[in-house]
């Protein structure tokens, strides 16, 4: 199952080009969270950081976290790992058998 990206980059359509990072809300409407920024690389970095993208080295391999730096997670763009979503716990309903 592919992970959906809630943050996308949008161009304003004006000259010079301005880029915004938009967030997809529950109601299906994209709302701006970053920008306008004239530098596309800044907008791409911010979008990757907010989507929780993994960092890669020059060869394209995934980068591991460096344990001596507990305040920064080098494995993710921007240095922060995405928050884990809470999972719902399902309870199994026990059935009792009647004795005759």
Buried (B, 14 or more C-beta within 10 A) or exposed (E): EEEEEBBEBBEEEEEEEBBBBBBBEEEEEBEEBBBBBEEEEBBBBBBBBBBBBEBEEEEEEEEEBEEEEEEEBEBBBBBEEBEEEEEEEEEEEEEEEEEE
